[in-house]
Amino acid sequence: MFNNKINSATKERFVKALLFTVLFSVFSLTANAQCAMCRAALTSEGNKTKAEAVNDGIVYLMVIPYVLVGGIGYAIYRMKKK
């Protein structure tokens, strides 16, 4: 996976980052979803701007993981290319 050109400090940072990511992915805290509150706020009449804001927030939250995975994939691609 690593070649001899990469120094030990870089390897250590990579391992720490990987361990940090795995630990926080496995040991995440549960949170109470606010779906009932969103539904109540959006079902009332005349809240078209609120509904659009909630939809924009959902799209924003959906895009972040794809950007992160794409960035990691690109970094791996560049490492393999060298």
Buried (B, 14 or more C-beta within 10 A) or exposed (E): EEEEEEEEEEEEEBEEEEEEEEEEEEEEEEEEEEEEEBEEEBEEEEEEEEEEEBEEEEEEEEEEEEEEEEEEEEEEEEEEEE
